Amino acid sequence: MAYIDVISLTTAKNWLKIDDTLTADDTLITGLINSVCSYIEKRTNHLFYARSKNYRFYDYCVEVYDYPINSLTTPTDAESTDFELYTLYETNSSDDKILTLNVGYENATDIPPELIDCALYLIDWLYYGKEDKKTLNSLSIPRPIMLMIDANKRYII
């Protein structure tokens, strides 16, 4: 799965009110889908599609903020404790250096809908902002969008 499976080109073009027969900006829009979804993942730790990911043990433990966690790959005997915003994995073996998990939404319909809406709004803001330099020169993502994204963060700063 990839970001384009979460928000299809057709969905983005419909959101942007661009006729499907107009293909000149398809590469740009696909790039915006990838960039925006990646940005939201980094900002929230909600991973839009499932993938295998490695984490390094420090002092026999690792805090995993990525969500959702689908399965533990290695070490199979690591113990987990769920907390509100993260999962703690612990091991008793000094040989265990890397924790491998399968993380991310396995079904795009399980992604919080407000994150998909934020992605579409950001795609719109970036796409049409390229024509309106004043919009992009503000260097600030619209506050309502940032508030919705930040409400889904899996960490506290």
N, C-alpha and C positions, 0 to 999 in steps of 0.2 A: 504494500500500500504506500501511497505518497500523498503529499498535500493536495494534488490535483484530484485525488479520489475523495477528499474531504469536501473541497469546494471545486466543483467542476468548472471548466471554462464556460460552459453554457450558463451555469448558475451565475457566475461573475458577470458575464455579458448581459444577462437579463437584469441583474441588479444595476448595472451601469447604463441600462437602456440602450444597448448597442445591438443592432440587428445581427443575427447569426450569420448572415451572408457576407457581412463585412469582416474580413480576416486580417486586415493590415496590422492591427494591434494585438493579434492573438499571442505572439511571443512576449510582448510587453505585459499583457494581462496575466499570462501564466507565470511570468517572473514575479509580478506583484503578489499573486496568490502564494507562491513559495516564500517570498520575503515576509509577508504579513503573518502567515501561519507560524513560521520560524520565530519571528519576534514575539508573538503571543506565547508560544511554548517557553521561550527563555524567560519571559516576564512572569509566567504563572506556574511553570513546571507541570502543566497539563499537556501531555504529549498527544498530538492529534492522530497518530497512528502507531501501531505496535511495532516494536523493534527490540533487538537484543542490545543491552548496554552494560558496560563494565564500570565498576566502582572500586576504589582502592580502600582496603582496610587500614585503619590507623588505630593502634592500641586495641586490636582485636574487634573493632566495631566500625560501622559506617552508617551514617544517617542518609536515608534516601528520601528526597523531596519529590522526585518524579512521580507522576500519578497518571493512570492507575498502574499498580503492579499486578501483572498477570501470573507470573510464575518465577520460581527460583531455579536457576540452571546449575550454578556451582558457587560455593560448596553446598552440596545437598543437605548437610547437617547444620547449616547456619540457622540460628534461632532469630525469629523476628518478633518485634513488639511494635504495635501500631499506636502512634500518638496522633494528636489532632491534625498536624500539618506535615508529618513525616513518619517514616517507618525506620526503626532502628534494627540493624542486623548485627548479630554478634557471633563470633567464632571462638573456639577454645584452642585452635591449632595455630602455631606460629608459621606453619607451612601455607596457610591460607593468606594470600596477598590480594587476590582479586575476587570480588563478588560479581557474578553475572546474573542479570535478571532480564526477563522479558517484560517491558514496560510500554504503556501507551494504550490508547483506546483501540480495541479490536473491531469495533463497529462505530462508524462515524456518527450514527444517530445517538450514541451515548455521550458525545461531547456536549458540555453545557451549551445550550442554544445561545446564550448571551455572548459566548466567545466566538461562535460562528458569525453572529450579527456584528460584533466588533470587527472581525476580520473583513467582512463585506464593507463596513463603513470605512475602514482604513484603506481598502483597495480603492474605493470611490474617492476618498480624500487625496490619495497619492495620484491616481489616474487623472482626475480633473485638476488637481493642483499643479500638474506640469504645465498647464495652459495659463494658470493664474499665479504668477510669480509671488504675488503678495501672500497667497495662502501658504506656499512652501517656505517663504522667507520668515514666517512667524516662528519657524523651528519648533513648533509646539503641536503635538497631537491634540486634537480637540478634547477638552477636559471631560466631558461626559463619557467618551470612549475610554479614556484612561481610568476613570473611576470604575467602570464595569470590568475592565481587565484586572485592575488591582484588587477588586473584591474577590477574585478567584486565585490570588497568589497563594502558594503553598509554603511560604516562608515569611518571616517578619524581619524587617530591617530596623 
